[in-house]
Amino acid sequence: MGNATPVPKLAVWKFASCDGCQLSLLDCEDELLQLADKIDIAYFMEASSRQLEGPYDLSLVEGSITTAEDEERIREVRAQSHTLITIGACATAGGIQALRNFSDVKDFTSIVYAHPEYIATLKTSTPISAHVPVDFELQGCPINKRQLLEVISAFLHRRPPQVPPHSVCIECKLKGNVCVMVAHGTPCMGPVTHAGCGALCPSYNRGCYACYGPKENPNTASLSHWWKEEMEVQPVTIVENLRNFNAAAPAFAEESRRHDKE
């Protein structure tokens, strides 16, 4: 009998982040056990001290690039990875830490740290795709574990991931939610936000916070216009809603800058 075909090697990497997306992977529990004989978790420091050397068939990357060391390390990760998938708002859009991109990072470090001169950091927080080629981006803060399992399954079966690009509004319709913006006049980012949360906040009569970042072809200018002209929302509120977990996502960043000086 010939040698058995080796299973693909999976690596999970962390950059600047809160670890929430890695925890979403660990939260899969039973599903991970089912994948145990189909994929070899070769490097995942959040879960195990086991470290197998690359190359890796699939790398999942959490976190944004915020230091010069990050810039160097992500290139090393890319060189060792056949397929590289970014997971979460930090890795796909710079994360909440990308709020520094709209100001001077020295202002923040001088307020937070007693000795800011010891802090070595970049002026900006940027997504992984700003530094190396990325094969697929899975949005969310944190990611949806079912979407993550779909991405891993798609990789194993060599097919494109089936992650819907539509808005949270579709999820609201599927759940039978009353629109909080129409019915209650509540500012909601749902019309421009990628699906994945199951319309969690609108289900409790709260506006969407855009945890999953921009949907496919978001019309942020139209949403801002509606808020301002029809709902009398102040520009500062518009900026605050656009500058959240996915502040540096181009569709959100561009529109928020447009309201900065109002």
LOKOLSE-224823 format. One record per residue: x negated, y negated, z negated of N, C-alpha, C, O, CB in turn. Coordinates in steps of 0.001 Angstrom, whole numbers, padded with zeros to 6 digits, always signed. Glycine has a CB too. Layout:
REM LOKOLSE-224823
XYZXYZXYZXYZXYZ ...
//
This chain:
REM LOKOLSE-224823
-000840+001196+000000+000000+000000+000000-000877-001248+000000-001923-001280-000648+000951-000004-001222 -000442-002282+000735-001215-003509+000791-000996-004343-000454-000145-004042-001291-000854-004308+002028 -001785-005397-000554-001649-006298-001686-000326-007065-001616+000133-007425-000532-002830-007275-001733 +000273-007307-002762+001512-008071-002822+001243-009521-002429+000182-010073-002720+002136-007995-004235 +002219-010122-001766+002081-011528-001372+002032-012407-002616+002931-012322-003454+003249-011962-000444 +001007-013251-002763+000919-014107-003958+002061-015117-003997+002470-015653-002968-000431-014843-003995 +002563-015364-005197+003647-016340-005333+003063-017744-005290+001896-017932-005634+004443-016117-006652 +003854-018741-004872+003349-020116-004804+002946-020641-006180+003559-020300-007191+004404-021033-004189 +001913-021472-006201+001429-022074-007437+002031-023470-007600+001946-024314-006708-000119-022142-007445 +002644-023686-008772+003279-024961-009093+002445-025713-010117+001980-025131-011096+004710-024744-009621 +002258-027006-009889+001592-027883-010861+002506-029064-011159+003176-029587-010268+000203-028375-010325 +002526-029477-012423+003322-030629-012843+002370-031651-013454+001628-031340-014385+004450-030215-013864 +002397-032870-012925+001444-033896-013322+002147-035084-013956+003268-035428-013581+000626-034352-012125 +001482-035709-014920+002029-036889-015592+001129-038108-015380-000090-038043-015532+002203-036615-017096 +001774-039219-015024+001095-040504-014989+001847-041421-015969+002362-040915-016966+001055-041111-013513 +001934-042716-015743+002568-043620-016709+004076-043380-016743+004788-043688-015787+002265-045099-016358 +004549-042828-017858+005966-042459-017958+006291-042089-019394+005423-042111-020268+006309-041284-017003 +007557-041748-019628+008000-041372-020975+008102-039863-021148+008466-039399-022229+009343-042010-021279 +007794-039084-020118+007872-037610-020117+009299-037086-019948+009505-035873-019951+007289-037063-021410 +010281-037966-019801+011670-037521-019718+011958-036591-018560+012762-035668-018692+012559-038694-019619 +011310-036819-017421+011572-035968-016253+010937-034592-016418+011497-033596-015960+011045-036637-014975 +009783-034526-017062+009200-033221-017365+010102-032454-018332+010253-031238-018211+007783-033382-017960 +010698-033161-019289+011616-032518-020223+012856-032004-019505+013440-031003-019919+012017-033490-021332 +013265-032681-018430+014395-032197-017635+014066-030846-017011+014931-029978-016894+014765-033217-016538 +012810-030676-016614+012375-029394-016072+012403-028328-017162+012871-027214-016928+010960-029509-015466 +011911-028659-018340+011934-027706-019452+013366-027380-019869+013644-026284-020356+011151-028263-020648 +014263-028331-019678+015656-028130-020053+016351-027111-019155+017458-026666-019457+016399-029447-020006 +015706-026743-018059+016294-025747-017162+016359-024358-017820+017243-023560-017508+015484-025673-015859 +015424-024081-018722+015388-022874-019545+015712-021596-018767+014823-021020-018140+016354-023018-020689 +016971-021143-018796+017336-019873-018171+017003-019856-016683+016574-018836-016144+018818-019599-018371 +017205-020990-016030+016912-021062-014593+015423-020865-014336+015036-020231-013354+017375-022412-014013 +014585-021412-015224+013141-021231-015072+012750-019765-015211+011847-019292-014521+012387-022073-016102 +013420-019054-016092+013135-017626-016258+013462-016868-014981+012767-015918-014621+013932-017045-017441 +014515-017284-014299+014879-016632-013040+013854-016895-011948+013706-016109-011012+016248-017102-012582 +013138-018030-012083+012120-018374-011085+010752-017780-011420+009813-017890-010632+012003-019884-010964 +010646-017152-012587+009343-016706-013090+008612-015788-012129+007387-015858-012029+009516-016006-014402 +009334-014922-011416+008672-013993-010506+008562-014544-009088+008063-013870-008188+009416-012678-010483 +009037-015788-008894+009023-016390-007559+008041-017544-007448+007678-017952-006345+010404-016871-007195 +007608-018074-008595+006680-019195-008577+005792-019125-009810+006263-018788-010896+007437-020547-008517 +004528-019437-009653+003570-019376-010753+003311-020787-011266+002724-021609-010563+002245-018699-010305 +003753-021068-012504+003512-022388-013093+002050-022424-013536+001696-021983-014630+004495-022678-014307 +001227-022957-012661-000218-022895-012852-000772-024033-013702-001818-023887-014334-000897-022899-011523 -000067-025174-013719-000542-026332-014477+000660-027149-014896+001353-027726-014058-001539-027196-013643 +000910-027197-016218+002050-027948-016752+001757-028203-018218+002210-027454-019084+003418-027172-016559 +000998-029262-018505+000494-029502-019844+001597-029807-020864+001389-029634-022065-000483-030633-019808 +002752-030254-020403+003874-030505-021312+004409-029196-021897+004986-029177-022985+005001-031257-020578 +004206-028095-021150+004794-026822-021551+003782-025789-022015+004110-024908-022809+005573-026261-020422 +002540-025892-021519+001571-024843-021828+000145-025367-021674-000116-026271-020879+001792-023619-020919 -000764-024790-022440-002177-025155-022326-002852-024395-021186-004026-024620-020891-002908-024880-023647 -002112-023506-020557-002650-022732-019419-002960-023671-018257-002111-024460-017842-001640-021626-018967 -004175-023580-017741-004592-024442-016638-005314-023621-015582-006455-023205-015781-005497-025584-017145 -004645-023390-014462-005277-022710-013342-005747-023754-012340-005075-024762-012120-004303-021698-012677 -006873-023515-011751-007418-024454-010776-006620-024418-009473-005997-023410-009139-008892-024140-010502 -006651-025529-008747-005990-025616-007457-006784-024881-006393-007806-024261-006689-005792-027070-007056 -006316-024950-005163-005204-025786-004699-003845-025263-005162-003697-024105-005550-005222-025877-003184 -002840-026178-005105-001487-025857-005538-000539-025947-004346-000655-026839-003506-001030-026805-006677 +000392-025015-004290+001362-025029-003193+002370-026165-003365+002778-026795-002389+002096-023680-003110 +002765-026421-004610+003734-027475-004891+003313-028252-006132+003039-027666-007179+005146-026884-005076 +003265-029563-006005+002996-030431-007154+004192-031335-007392+004687-031985-006471+001711-031273-006932 +004654-031369-008645+005681-032311-009071+004980-033407-009863+004256-033117-010815+006805-031606-009926 +005187-034641-009486+004475-035752-010120+005461-036693-010788+006367-037224-010146+003623-036514-009091 +005271-036896-012098+006054-037860-012864+005164-039054-013207+003976-038885-013481+006639-037209-014158 +005734-040256-013193+004998-041425-013647+004500-042327-012527+004373-041909-011376+003847-040989-014462 +004224-043567-012891+003753-044561-011930+002249-044771-012058+001611-044268-012983+004490-045890-012130 +001707-045510-011126+000280-045832-011123+000094-047199-011778+000555-048218-011263-000305-045822-009664 -000601-047202-012940-000759-048458-013692-002202-048779-014044-002483-049861-014558+000049-048399-014956 -003128-047853-013775-004542-048100-014083-005411-047676-012909-004969-046947-012021-004968-047347-015366 -006639-048140-012920-007582-047755-011869-007844-046251-011911-008037-045624-010869-008907-048531-012018 -007851-045673-013112-008042-044228-013248-006881-043471-012619-007078-042417-012014-008188-043839-014728 -005658-044012-012762-004488-043403-012124-004665-043355-010610-004370-042346-009970-003207-044182-012486 -005150-044456-010049-005333-044528-008593-006262-043436-008102-006012-042814-007069-005882-045894-008187 -007322-043207-008836-008290-042181-008453-007714-040786-008645-007895-039911-007799-009577-042333-009264 -007022-040582-009757-006514-039239-010078-005403-038803-009132-005322-037624-008790-006004-039199-011511 -004543-039728-008699-003457-039318-007807-004009-038883-006453-003427-038023-005792-002445-040464-007625 -005121-039470-006042-005727-039032-004781-006295-037615-004931-006250-036817-003994-006844-040021-004341 -006822-037317-006106-007317-035971-006364-006173-034960-006385-006304-033855-005860-008081-035931-007689 -005056-035343-006992-003876-034474-007030-003367-034212-005616-003044-033077-005267-002759-035104-007893 -003298-035259-004812-002823-035111-003437-003724-034174-002628-003244-033377-001823-002745-036479-002756 -005019-034282-002850-005969-033443-002114-005816-031968-002473-006127-031098-001660-007399-033898-002392 -005338-031681-003691-005187-030300-004140-003802-029721-003857-003562-028540-004112-005471-030217-005613 -002886-030545-003330-001482-030142-003227-001040-030019-001772-001197-030948-000980-000590-031144-003959 -000486-028858-001439+000070-028686-000096+001330-029527+000066+001497-030227+001065+000378-027200+000180 +002220-029451-000930+003447-030253-000949+003468-031065-002241+003235-030525-003322+004727-029346-000832 +003748-032359-002127+003794-033228-003300+005155-033908-003364+005564-034606-002437+002652-034281-003262 +005849-033688-004487+007174-034259-004702+007132-035146-005943+006689-034710-007006+008252-033139-004851 +007588-036378-005811+007639-037269-006964+009000-037151-007627+010025-037041-006954+007357-038734-006549 +008999-037175-008973+010238-037006-009722+010432-038170-010695+009549-038478-011496+010234-035663-010481 +011588-038805-010614+011925-039845-011559+011650-041267-011088+010909-041492-010130+011198-039608-012797 +012265-042220-011784+012174-043632-011412+010748-044163-011452+010371-044985-010617+013041-044459-012324 +009947-043701-012416+008565-044197-012507+007767-043803-011269+007065-044627-010684+007875-043653-013776 +007882-042543-010878+007098-042035-009751+007623-042521-008406+006855-042658-007454+007087-040526-009772 +008940-042786-008321+009512-043178-007035+009656-044682-006858+009762-045167-005731+010847-042539-006870 +009659-045451-008000+009879-046896-007881+009080-047726-008879+009319-048928-008997+011334-047195-008054 +008151-047130-009591+007350-047896-010539+007876-047921-011949+007147-048282-012873+007226-049265-010068 +009163-047535-012144+009734-047426-013476+010000-048749-014176+009823-049822-013599+008844-046623-014312 +010427-048653-015427+010728-049849-016214+009474-050695-016410+009553-051913-016573+011326-049461-017577 +008308-050030-016393+007045-050762-016567+006732-051675-015373+005840-052520-015453+005895-049775-016773 +007464-051503-014275+007260-052368-013112+007842-053767-013317+007734-054618-012434+007881-051733-011880 +008452-054006-014466+008878-055371-014781+007676-056311-014816+007821-057519-014629+009625-055410-016130 +006490-055751-015058+005269-056570-015021+005040-057175-013640+004377-058205-013514+004052-055730-015426 +005592-056533-012597+005363-056988-011234+005955-058363-010962+005585-059028-009994+005934-055997-010267 +006879-058785-011827+007554-060066-011612+006963-061176-012471+007475-062295-012495+009037-059930-011905 +005892-060860-013168+005266-061851-014045+003762-061609-014066+003233-060888-013220+005860-061783-015489 +003086-062202-015017+001654-061999-015190+001463-060984-016306+001875-061227-017440+000913-063343-015509 +000843-059849-015996+000697-058782-016981-000065-059251-018222+000107-058691-019304-000016-057591-016355 -000902-060272-018068-001641-060798-019211-000707-061422-020248-001000-061412-021443-002665-061829-018744 +000427-061966-019776+001401-062529-020711+001958-061444-021619+002166-061666-022812+002541-063223-019952 +002201-060264-021045+002748-059154-021827+001722-058592-022799+002023-058372-023973+003240-058051-020902 +000509-058360-022306-000504-057760-023177-000886-058688-024329-001218-058225-025420-001748-057402-022367 -000839-059991-024083-001199-060932-025153-000151-060949-026258-000467-061250-027409-001375-062342-024586 +001093-060627-025913+002175-060605-026898+002201-059276-027654+002436-059246-028862+003527-060848-026211 +001960-058189-026941+002117-056849-027516+000899-056402-028323+001045-055780-029375+002385-055846-026415 -000306-056720-027832-001524-056174-028436-002308-057238-029206-002425-058385-028774-002412-055560-027359 -002836-056827-030350-003643-057738-031162-004941-058112-030456-005448-059223-030614-003953-057106-032518 -005472-057175-029675-006716-057419-028935-006511-057039-027463-006979-055989-027025-007907-056607-029555 -005823-057877-026710-005532-057558-025303-006778-057389-024450-006716-056799-023372-004674-058634-024705 -007909-057901-024924-009142-057761-024137-009581-056301-024020-010398-055965-023163-010265-058587-024767 -009041-055436-024877-009393-054022-024812-008503-053233-023840-008743-052053-023584-009303-053413-026197 -007480-053896-023307-006524-053217-022438-006984-053302-020984-007147-054391-020433-005114-053828-022597 -007187-052148-020380-007571-052086-018970-006382-051568-018170-006068-050379-018217-008828-051174-018760 -005736-052439-017453-004549-052042-016699-004459-052846-015412-005074-053905-015289-003272-052233-017544 -003699-052346-014462-003498-053040-013197-002444-054131-013358-001671-054117-014316-003084-052050-012093 -002416-055058-012435-001435-056141-012485-000030-055652-012213+000952-056275-012616-001795-057218-011494 +000053-054521-011521+001358-053999-011135+001506-052531-011514+000520-051827-011730+001574-054175-009640 +002754-052085-011589+003075-050668-011724+003722-050247-010412+004742-050811-010015+004023-050386-012966 +003146-049272-009745+003601-048920-008395+003943-047441-008281+003412-046618-009027+002534-049280-007369 +004831-047101-007345+005198-045696-007146+004056-044898-006527+003123-045466-005959+006439-045595-006263 +004138-043620-006639+003105-042734-006080+002957-042934-004572+001852-042864-004036+003441-041264-006382 +004077-043183-003896+004047-043329-002433+003262-044547-001970+002919-044648-000792+005454-043413-001898 +002974-045473-002877+002166-046639-002514+000691-046288-002405-000113-047111-001967+002357-047753-003534 +000329-045066-002803-001083-044682-002851-001418-043438-002039-002515-043334-001491-001487-044458-004267 -000485-042494-001956-000730-041262-001203+000551-040841-000493+001637-041263-000892-001236-040128-002139 +000450-040014+000557+001657-039505+001207+002467-038627+000254+001914-037815-000486+001289-038714+002469 +003768-038804+000288+004692-038033-000553+005654-037281+000352+006161-037838+001326+005473-038961-001548 +005908-036009+000033+006763-035175+000880+008244-035324+000571+009079-035151+001458+006371-033735+000734 +008582-035643-000675+009979-035859-001037+010027-036624-002349+009196-036411-003232+010752-034509-001150 +011017-037529-002475+011199-038293-003698+012535-037913-004336+013584-037982-003695+011136-039818-003412 +012480-037511-005603+013695-037188-006352+013919-038284-007383+013146-038416-008333+013592-035779-007038 +014970-039066-007199+015215-040234-008034+015950-039867-009326+016523-038786-009456+016015-041268-007258 +015910-040808-010275+016642-040622-011521+015832-041011-012734+014605-040916-012724+017083-039201-011651 +016513-041450-013785+015845-041795-015042+016707-041314-016205+017496-042083-016754+015586-043334-015141 +016555-040013-016591+015659-039036-015975+016336-038367-014783+017489-038661-014465+015223-037978-017006 +015613-037472-014134+016164-036749-012992+017265-035791-013435+017349-035399-014598+015056-035981-012259 +018097-035433-012479+019136-034425-012689+018499-033050-012530+017914-032759-011487+020334-034614-011688 +018605-032199-013553+017907-030914-013504+018438-030020-012388+017693-029208-011839+018034-030198-014842 +019715-030161-012048+020262-029343-010963+019682-029781-009619+019412-028955-008748+021803-029436-010936 +019495-031098-009463+018853-031582-008247+017406-031100-008186+016909-030765-007111+018911-033121-008179 +016728-031064-009336+015351-030581-009369+015285-029113-008974+014414-028719-008199+014745-030782-010761 +016191-028307-009496+016218-026889-009127+016502-026718-007637+015965-025811-007001+017276-026138-009954 +017337-027581-007084+017616-027541-005655+016348-027843-004852+016081-027205-003834+018730-028540-005296 +015576-028818-005319+014334-029177-004624+013339-028016-004666+012707-027702-003658+013704-030444-005255 +013201-027381-005828+012279-026244-005956+012765-025079-005099+011968-024422-004430+012147-025802-007441 +014071-024825-005119+014641-023750-004302+014417-024017-002817+014081-023109-002058+016142-023594-004589 +014608-025277-002408+014387-025642-001000+012941-025395-000604+012665-024919+000497+014757-027118-000753 +012014-025719-001506+010597-025472-001231+010338-023974-001049+009642-023571-000117+009718-026033-002375 +010894-023161-001930+010671-021713-001873+011247-021108-000592+010710-020136-000061+011293-021033-003096 +012338-021689-000105+012999-021144+001087+012659-021934+002351+013231-021690+003413+014508-021132+000884 +011742-022864+002231+011222-023629+003370+012340-024318+004151+012447-024190+005371+010433-022713+004301 +013162-025047+003410+014249-025817+004016+014299-027201+003374+013747-027390+002290+015617-025082+003854 +014946-028167+004015+015057-029503+003425+015938-029468+002176+016937-028749+002162+015628-030502+004453 +015599-030224+001129+016452-030286-000065+017807-030912+000254+017895-031884+001004+015758-031084-001179 +018846-030348-000319+020197-030875-000123+020572-031757-001314+021328-031349-002196+021229-029715+000053 +020030-032965-001321+020317-033947-002372+021101-035091-001732+020539-035865-000958+018990-034473-003057 +022400-035208-002048+023246-036219-001396+022693-037630-001567+022297-038002-002672+024663-036156-001954 +022659-038427-000490+022133-039792-000580+023208-040836-000869+022924-042034-000885+021428-040148+000701 +024452-040381-001100+025546-041345-001248+025518-042037-002617+024662-041757-003455+026891-040645-001049 +026462-042932-002816+026469-043783-004013+027204-043138-005183+027894-042130-005037+027105-045121-003693 +027031-043756-006345+027743-043331-007555+029252-043489-007369+030026-042772-008004+027266-044145-008783 +029683-044412-006511+031113-044597-006254+031769-043294-005789+032909-043006-006153+031325-045695-005203 +031057-042521-004996+031601-041240-004531+031813-040309-005718+032813-039595-005789+030658-040582-003488 +030857-040325-006655+031009-039490-007848+032209-039945-008677+032926-039118-009240+029728-039531-008701 +032426-041254-008751+033599-041760-009463+034890-041266-008808+035822-040846-009494+033579-043299-009504 +034935-041320-007482+036121-040848-006765+036363-039365-007017+037499-038939-007226+035975-041105-005264 +035281-038583-006996+035410-037139-007205+035921-036817-008610+036598-035810-008817+034063-036449-006970 +035589-037690-009581+036028-037467-010955+037380-038112-011250+037946-037915-012325+034992-037999-011918 +037891-038878-010297+039172-039536-010502+039086-040756-011384+040084-041164-011980+040137-038581-011086 +037893-041356-011479+037718-042549-012317+038381-043771-011694+038393-043934-010474+036230-042827-012544 +038929-044621-012545+039386-045931-012105+038162-046827-011975+037300-046818-012854+040439-046539-013099 +038069-047595-010902+036912-048448-010673+036841-049542-011739+037759-050351-011871+036970-049070-009265 +035748-049558-012493+035612-050537-013578+035453-051954-013039+035795-052923-013716+034418-050185-014464 +034938-052068-011831+034724-053395-011260+036050-053990-010781+036323-055171-010997+033714-053326-010097 +036863-053166-010134+038149-053636-009616+039176-053792-010736+039892-054792-010802+038678-052670-008550 +039238-052787-011618+040284-052777-012643+039977-053668-013840+040883-054261-014425+040506-051377-013119 +038696-053762-014207+038339-054472-015433+037430-055678-015217+037158-056423-016159+037676-053529-016372 +036961-055878-013994+036053-056986-013737+034682-056786-014358+033992-057752-014681+036649-058258-014245 +034288-055525-014524+032993-055212-015123+031918-055102-014051+032079-054307-013125+033072-053909-015928 +030829-055862-014131+029745-055707-013145+029237-054268-013147+028954-053701-014203+028576-056690-013447 +029125-053693-011972+028732-052282-011857+027811-052113-010666+028102-052598-009573+029975-051362-011717 +026701-051425-010876+025722-051189-009806+026054-049961-008967+025318-049623-008039+024337-051032-010398 +027161-049291-009289+027530-048062-008607+027531-048113-007088+027062-047167-006454+028848-047661-009052 +028048-049199-006466+028111-049231-005004+026757-049148-004300+026690-048765-003132+028796-050474-004575 +025666-049508-005009+024351-049494-004361+023408-048454-004981+022227-048403-004637+023715-050880-004446 +023927-047631-005889+023084-046706-006645+023242-045277-006175+024351-044817-005900+023403-046792-008116 +022115-044575-006086+022057-043182-005663+022818-042285-006639+022721-042455-007855+020599-042721-005543 +023567-041342-006104+024307-040397-006935+023363-039441-007659+022216-039251-007254+025301-039607-006083 +023865-038846-008734+023067-037863-009456+023427-037764-010927+023202-036732-011559+021618-038192-009324 +023989-038844-011477+024315-038856-012902+025711-038337-013194+026064-038123-014353+024178-040248-013445 +026524-038127-012132+027900-037721-012343+028773-038879-012791+029787-038679-013459+027962-036611-013355 +028377-040092-012423+029119-041310-012802+029302-041386-014309+030401-041652-014796+030494-041350-012105 +028232-041153-015039+028293-041076-016491+028852-042353-017130+029825-042298-017883+026915-040793-017041 +028239-043493-016830+028667-044740-017482+030077-045178-017061+030887-045501-017930+027676-045851-017165 +030395-045201-015768+031762-045577-015394+032831-044653-015975+033976-045069-016153+031886-045593-013897 +032471-043418-016270+033434-042489-016876+033841-042929-018273+034871-042505-018797+032849-041081-016933 +033006-043800-018878+033314-044346-020203+033592-045851-020128+033374-046594-021085+032153-044071-021177 +034086-046274-018945+034483-047670-018717+033329-048656-018881+033527-049788-019323+035597-048046-019666 +032128-048217-018522+030974-049105-018513+030427-049181-017102+030559-048235-016325+029886-048622-019504 +029811-050309-016770+029226-050450-015448+027994-049577-015297+027294-049307-016272+028875-051900-015178 +027731-049137-014079+026538-048330-013772+025289-049188-013967+025280-050372-013631+026597-047766-012309 +024234-048577-014513+022964-049268-014750+021915-048969-013679+020767-049397-013797+022419-048885-016109 +022299-048250-012655+021391-047941-011537+020213-047078-011950+019103-047267-011453+020875-049218-010923 +020440-046131-012855+019358-045249-013307+018743-044455-012164+017562-044110-012213+019872-044296-014366 +019534-044161-011134+019054-043321-010042+018539-044119-008851+018280-043551-007790+020150-042406-009591 +018390-045412-009013+017780-046222-007963+018690-046443-006772+019853-046040-006790+016515-045581-007503 +018164-047085-005733+018993-047428-004574+019464-046196-003810+018715-045237-003624+018224-048340-003640 +020708-046241-003376+021225-045196-002496+020689-045429-001086+019916-046359-000857+022787-045177-002503 +021089-044606-000171+020701-044778+001229+021337-046054+001787+022551-046235+001693+021120-043541+002075 +020526-046932+002364+020984-048186+002968+021877-049011+002029+023028-049282+002371+021739-047887+004251 +021378-049413+000866+022198-050182-000072+022363-051629+000382+021415-052247+000865+021580-050143-001468 +023557-052158+000225+023816-053553+000586+023837-054379-000699+024894-054799-001167+025172-053699+001378 +022654-054600-001255+022563-055327-002522+022982-056788-002378+023507-057374-003324+021146-055252-003066 +022758-057378-001217+023147-058778-001008+024659-058937-001089+025155-059905-001666+022635-059284+000353 +025387-057994-000515+026846-058047-000544+027365-057873-001970+028286-058573-002392+027442-056969+000374 +026769-056935-002711+027202-056715-004092+026948-057958-004937+027811-058371-005712+026475-055500-004700 +025776-058551-004790+025448-059762-005547+026412-060895-005211+026853-061633-006092+024003-060198-005262 +026733-061021-003923+027665-062064-003490+029026-061851-004135+029644-062812-004591+027797-062079-001953 +029503-060624-004182+030808-060317-004777+030807-060655-006269+031742-061267-006785+031167-058825-004563 +029742-060243-006943+029647-060537-008378+029705-062043-008626+030439-062515-009494+028345-059951-008967 +028923-062783-007853+028770-064218-008083+030018-065000-007681+030488-065853-008434+027568-064742-007317 +030550-064711-006500+031644-065521-005961+033018-065065-006431+033899-065894-006660+031601-065497-004462 +033209-063769-006574+034531-063257-006925+034690-062950-008413+035799-062987-008946+034814-062020-006131 +033561-062643-009084+033638-062262-010496+032992-063289-011417+033015-063132-012638+032981-060917-010702 +032413-064346-010833+031773-065439-011573+030663-064940-012508+030492-065440-013620+032821-066200-012380 +029929-063957-012030+028782-063437-012777+027612-064398-012612+027334-064844-011498+028395-062001-012294 +026928-064722-013694+025806-065649-013650+024579-064995-012990+024386-063784-013096+025458-066129-015071 +023749-065808-012306+022550-065274-011655+021645-064484-012597+021059-063482-012189+021764-066399-011045 +021524-064921-013850+020655-064224-014791+021146-062795-015028+020337-061887-015217+020583-064989-016120 +022462-062593-015019+023025-061252-015192+022769-060401-013962+022511-059203-014074+024530-061329-015474 +022837-061012-012799+022544-060287-011557+021102-059806-011578+020822-058652-011254+022799-061182-010313 +020188-060691-011961+018771-060325-012013+018542-059220-013043+017804-058270-012781+017904-061559-012349 +019161-059339-014195+018985-058326-015249+019452-056953-014785+018829-055947-015124+019750-058731-016515 +020530-056894-014021+021035-055613-013543+020160-055016-012443+020025-053797-012343+022449-055775-013038 +019577-055868-011631+018694-055388-010563+017331-054983-011099+016659-054125-010527+018527-056459-009494 +016926-055606-012202+015611-055311-012786+015780-054419-014008+015748-054861-015157+014867-056619-013169 +015957-053169-013705+016147-052206-014767+015165-051065-014548+013978-051318-014343+017615-051692-014811 +015610-049847-014585+014720-048698-014475+014029-048609-013109+012959-048014-012990+015497-047430-014733 +014641-049200-012090+014092-049145-010733+013833-050551-010201+014098-050841-009034+015050-048388-009791 +013319-051413-011056+013156-052835-010735+012342-053076-009477+012638-053997-008716+012508-053546-011884 +011312-052254-009246+010413-052494-008110+010835-051776-006835+010151-051885-005817+009020-052072-008472 +011947-051045-006869+012463-050466-005629+012739-051622-004666+013422-052575-005040+013768-049602-005886 +012224-051557-003437+012305-052716-002533+013693-053352-002422+013810-054577-002434+011860-052306-001173 +014733-052541-002316+016079-053087-002149+016520-053895-003364+017244-054881-003226+017070-051963-001891 +016085-053478-004557+016440-054196-005779+015510-055385-006017+015957-056463-006407+016400-053249-006979 +014222-055182-005783+013240-056240-006048+013468-057456-005157+013415-058593-005626+011822-055710-005845 +013719-057218-003885+013918-058319-002943+015139-059149-003318+015098-060379-003289+014068-057782-001517 +016229-058462-003673+017457-059180-004007+017322-059918-005340+017840-061025-005490+018641-058210-004061 +016634-059315-006301+016477-059987-007595+015643-061254-007451+015922-062248-008121+015827-059043-008619 +014632-061239-006596+013809-062436-006398+014626-063570-005763+014347-064749-005979+012589-062105-005514 +015621-063193-004991+016458-064202-004337+017271-065007-005349+017653-066147-005084+017394-063536-003334 +017533-064403-006508+018346-065077-007532+017489-065656-008656+018017-066258-009591+019368-064102-008117 +016178-065479-008572+015286-065935-009628+015388-067410-009927+015358-067815-011089+013897-065613-009272 +015508-068227-008877+015435-069676-009051+016806-070330-009137+016912-071556-009171+014660-070287-007917 +017850-069516-009173+019199-070093-009246+019543-070549-010664+020639-071058-010901+020237-069073-008763 
//
